[in-house]
Amino acid sequence: MNQLDAIALHWRRAPRRWGHPLHSLCSYFAMFPPHVPRVFIEWLTRSGDVVYDPFSGRGTAPLEACRLGRLGFGSDANPLACVLTAAKVDPPEINHIEARLLDIRRSVPSSNPKGVHPDIRMLYAPDTLRQLCWLRDTLNLHDRTDVFIMATVLGMLHANYKPGSPPRGFSISMPNTFSMAPAYIRKYIDQHHLKPPVVDVFDMIDKKVKRLNLPNVNATRGMAWQADAREPMLPFQKPVRLVFTSPPYLSVIKYGKYNWIRLWMLKYEPRQIDAGLVATSSINRYLEFMKGLLLSMASVLSSNGYLSLMIGDVADKRSGLSTNLAERVWKDAAQSLGWRRLGIVNDHLPVQHKVSRIWGHQKKGAATKVDRILILAPPNTSHTLPPTPAGFSWNSANHWSEQGRS
Ligand SMILES: C[S@@+](CC[C@H](N)C(=O)[O-])C[C@H]1O[C@@H](n2cnc3c(N)ncnc32)[C@H](O)[C@@H]1O
């Protein structure tokens, strides 16, 4: 075991379900467990530092940063990810959400919406769809309360539940992780004679929000925005102390296509979203992309900052041979650009515990068996890693630091 690998024991020893309830606001492909950024943020940053994730996904790292009194920033090229991250790093007070929900509920039209695509209509009961369409047309995604309501809706647009048990989402029962293809859903509905549940969207949002343990008005907050990671356009001046991120996998994950229901709610075309995201199984193209990322991260990090890249090994589908992708990123991208390698943490997890298992990678022979976190320092710097922490307390799943205090 390399000396740094011991740090992985901290998150391996954490309670499996540890985490603030906000983390599970909405599921997302290839999300990392909150334990891992938590350990890095506590180890490599101090209160008031900026922590940034340029592939923020559902906002795991920025949320953990805010909870620790750091400024948690996240960007992503996928607008779905931006809404989820924004909701987590800048949640409104609960009374604002309740007042807004009441306000919107009062104005829901009594007639059914026109022109809704049959692929959407098959999922929801007519009254539920009427409420959803009204929220879709009314919520203003430049307003933090509305963004939060939208993120909560996105997390409940489809959900899995057993026949006879109370619905956990608004749709017929289906996975909550991704949207299955419309033709498949239609066939499944016909075969199983499924009827959409009759649910009140506003009541369900209200109940869910009450369970999220939202922080008070003084809680440390952050920011989220939409950007390509190679041109992150940071909306602030302060240099970043830690970039903690997991870039897209070396595989073709169609975040748009498999989120078509959530993207309908957000009024985006899935194909257009996929066209703007990096998804490649070519190692050379991937390394080129990583070079672009490294150049942009060098310009945002402080002279004592760290870049931590969580990158899983990939297995060749035919030969089954595994590539240590983090090592390739170091040798074939970072080193030549002048970055300094401070260390690597190798986290060997059984495949059934991996986040990637939800995407069925193991069936295709591409399961990530080892996650590695490559820790780099920007070019022309001389700092080193601080000593690794002796221990972590995992008691504070709900704690959220307040501004100006640690
Ligand atoms: C592995 S996921 C990150 C998941 C995240 N760590 C979490 O816990 O939810 C990779 C993310 O990269 C985003 N992405 C893909 N290409 C991008 C690009 N060129 N610029 C910014 N984000 C991109 C995807 O939308 C996806 O959210």
The ligand as a Tripos MOL2 file, in Angstrom:
@<TRIPOS>MOLECULE
LIG
   27    29     1     0     0
SMALL
NO_CHARGES

@<TRIPOS>ATOM
      1 C1        -18.5040   11.7580  -13.5670 C.3       1 LIG1
      2 S1        -19.7180   13.0010  -13.7400 S.3       1 LIG1
      3 C2        -19.4900   13.9760  -12.2830 C.3       1 LIG1
      4 C3        -20.3870   13.5050  -11.1680 C.3       1 LIG1
      5 C4        -20.2000   14.2880   -9.8730 C.3       1 LIG1
      6 N1        -18.8950   14.0730   -9.2910 N.3       1 LIG1
      7 C5        -21.2920   13.9250   -8.8450 C.2       1 LIG1
      8 O1        -20.9930   13.5040   -7.7210 O.co2     1 LIG1
      9 O2        -22.4840   14.0300   -9.2110 O.co2     1 LIG1
     10 C6        -19.0290   13.9630  -15.0240 C.3       1 LIG1
     11 C7        -19.7920   15.2450  -15.3620 C.3       1 LIG1
     12 O3        -19.0720   15.8840  -16.4130 O.3       1 LIG1
     13 C8        -20.0310   16.6620  -17.1560 C.3       1 LIG1
     14 N2        -19.3700   17.0410  -18.4160 N.ar      1 LIG1
     15 C9        -19.1370   16.3070  -19.5290 C.ar      1 LIG1
     16 N3        -18.4340   17.0130  -20.4230 N.ar      1 LIG1
     17 C10       -18.2120   18.2320  -19.8670 C.ar      1 LIG1
     18 C11       -17.5080   19.3920  -20.2740 C.ar      1 LIG1
     19 N4        -16.8730   19.4670  -21.4640 N.pl3     1 LIG1
     20 N5        -17.4350   20.4460  -19.4330 N.ar      1 LIG1
     21 C12       -18.0670   20.4220  -18.2210 C.ar      1 LIG1
     22 N6        -18.7710   19.3520  -17.7920 N.ar      1 LIG1
     23 C13       -18.8230   18.2710  -18.5960 C.ar      1 LIG1
     24 C14       -21.2310   15.7690  -17.2370 C.3       1 LIG1
     25 O4        -22.4040   16.5280  -17.4700 O.3       1 LIG1
     26 C15       -21.2170   15.1160  -15.8470 C.3       1 LIG1
     27 O5        -22.0530   15.8320  -14.9770 O.3       1 LIG1
@<TRIPOS>BOND
     1     1     2 1
     2     2     3 1
     3     2    10 1
     4     3     4 1
     5     4     5 1
     6     5     6 1
     7     5     7 1
     8     7     8 2
     9     7     9 1
    10    10    11 1
    11    11    12 1
    12    11    26 1
    13    12    13 1
    14    13    14 1
    15    13    24 1
    16    14    15 ar
    17    14    23 ar
    18    15    16 ar
    19    16    17 ar
    20    17    18 ar
    21    17    23 ar
    22    18    19 1
    23    18    20 ar
    24    20    21 ar
    25    21    22 ar
    26    22    23 ar
    27    24    25 1
    28    24    26 1
    29    26    27 1
@<TRIPOS>SUBSTRUCTURE
     1 LIG1         1 GROUP 0 **** ****
